[in-house]
Amino acid sequence: MPNFRDTSLGVLTRISVRADAPLDSLYGIDLGGLRCDALPIRLDERAWQRRFLRNWPIGTDAHASYFARIMHGPDFELTQVIAGGGVRQTALLPQPSRD
């Protein structure tokens, strides 16, 4: 599911002993010899939506709870993750492609 407002990106946390940020890292931090980065998980938005609706159509509890987030992301942005301190943004989020 999307992790930031108006995006379709999921996020995977990478923890490594390598000090360099991966090229596709969204944000990251060095913690005592470990490098922690958030890597984007890109989905086929239309296929994901169709599959979700097949399993949880309008009127189901899951649709009521999750479909708005699938379509628009949660109510927070990438900048809120990095606002707290030691985490540094390493890439810009791509603009949403909602046709």
Contacts in CASP RR format, 6 or more apart in sequence:
PFRMAT RR
TARGET T0000
AUTHOR 0000-0000-0000
METHOD contacts of the structure
MODEL  1
MPNFRDTSLGVLTRISVRADAPLDSLYGIDLGGLRCDALPIRLDERAWQR
RFLRNWPIGTDAHASYFARIMHGPDFELTQVIAGGGVRQTALLPQPSRD
1 10 0 8 1.000
1 66 0 8 1.000
1 69 0 8 1.000
1 70 0 8 1.000
1 73 0 8 1.000
2 8 0 8 1.000
2 9 0 8 1.000
2 10 0 8 1.000
2 69 0 8 1.000
2 70 0 8 1.000
2 72 0 8 1.000
2 73 0 8 1.000
2 74 0 8 1.000
3 9 0 8 1.000
3 10 0 8 1.000
3 11 0 8 1.000
3 73 0 8 1.000
3 74 0 8 1.000
4 73 0 8 1.000
4 74 0 8 1.000
4 76 0 8 1.000
4 77 0 8 1.000
4 78 0 8 1.000
4 93 0 8 1.000
5 72 0 8 1.000
5 73 0 8 1.000
5 74 0 8 1.000
5 75 0 8 1.000
5 76 0 8 1.000
5 77 0 8 1.000
6 72 0 8 1.000
6 73 0 8 1.000
6 96 0 8 1.000
7 73 0 8 1.000
7 93 0 8 1.000
7 94 0 8 1.000
7 96 0 8 1.000
8 42 0 8 1.000
8 43 0 8 1.000
8 45 0 8 1.000
8 48 0 8 1.000
8 73 0 8 1.000
8 96 0 8 1.000
8 97 0 8 1.000
9 26 0 8 1.000
9 40 0 8 1.000
9 41 0 8 1.000
9 42 0 8 1.000
9 93 0 8 1.000
9 94 0 8 1.000
10 40 0 8 1.000
10 41 0 8 1.000
10 42 0 8 1.000
10 43 0 8 1.000
11 26 0 8 1.000
11 38 0 8 1.000
11 39 0 8 1.000
11 40 0 8 1.000
11 41 0 8 1.000
12 38 0 8 1.000
12 39 0 8 1.000
12 40 0 8 1.000
12 41 0 8 1.000
13 36 0 8 1.000
13 37 0 8 1.000
13 38 0 8 1.000
13 39 0 8 1.000
14 22 0 8 1.000
14 25 0 8 1.000
14 35 0 8 1.000
14 36 0 8 1.000
14 37 0 8 1.000
14 38 0 8 1.000
14 39 0 8 1.000
15 34 0 8 1.000
15 35 0 8 1.000
15 36 0 8 1.000
16 34 0 8 1.000
16 35 0 8 1.000
16 37 0 8 1.000
17 33 0 8 1.000
17 34 0 8 1.000
17 35 0 8 1.000
18 35 0 8 1.000
19 30 0 8 1.000
19 33 0 8 1.000
19 35 0 8 1.000
20 35 0 8 1.000
21 28 0 8 1.000
21 35 0 8 1.000
21 37 0 8 1.000
21 90 0 8 1.000
22 37 0 8 1.000
22 39 0 8 1.000
24 39 0 8 1.000
24 40 0 8 1.000
24 91 0 8 1.000
25 37 0 8 1.000
25 38 0 8 1.000
25 39 0 8 1.000
25 90 0 8 1.000
25 91 0 8 1.000
26 37 0 8 1.000
26 38 0 8 1.000
26 39 0 8 1.000
26 40 0 8 1.000
26 78 0 8 1.000
26 89 0 8 1.000
26 90 0 8 1.000
26 91 0 8 1.000
26 93 0 8 1.000
27 37 0 8 1.000
27 38 0 8 1.000
27 78 0 8 1.000
27 81 0 8 1.000
27 82 0 8 1.000
27 87 0 8 1.000
27 88 0 8 1.000
27 89 0 8 1.000
27 90 0 8 1.000
27 91 0 8 1.000
28 35 0 8 1.000
28 36 0 8 1.000
28 37 0 8 1.000
28 38 0 8 1.000
28 87 0 8 1.000
28 88 0 8 1.000
28 90 0 8 1.000
29 35 0 8 1.000
29 36 0 8 1.000
29 86 0 8 1.000
29 87 0 8 1.000
29 88 0 8 1.000
30 36 0 8 1.000
37 90 0 8 1.000
38 81 0 8 1.000
45 97 0 8 1.000
45 98 0 8 1.000
48 70 0 8 1.000
49 70 0 8 1.000
49 71 0 8 1.000
52 63 0 8 1.000
52 66 0 8 1.000
52 67 0 8 1.000
52 70 0 8 1.000
53 63 0 8 1.000
53 67 0 8 1.000
55 62 0 8 1.000
56 62 0 8 1.000
56 63 0 8 1.000
56 66 0 8 1.000
56 67 0 8 1.000
57 63 0 8 1.000
58 67 0 8 1.000
78 89 0 8 1.000
78 93 0 8 1.000
79 89 0 8 1.000
81 87 0 8 1.000
82 88 0 8 1.000
82 89 0 8 1.000
END
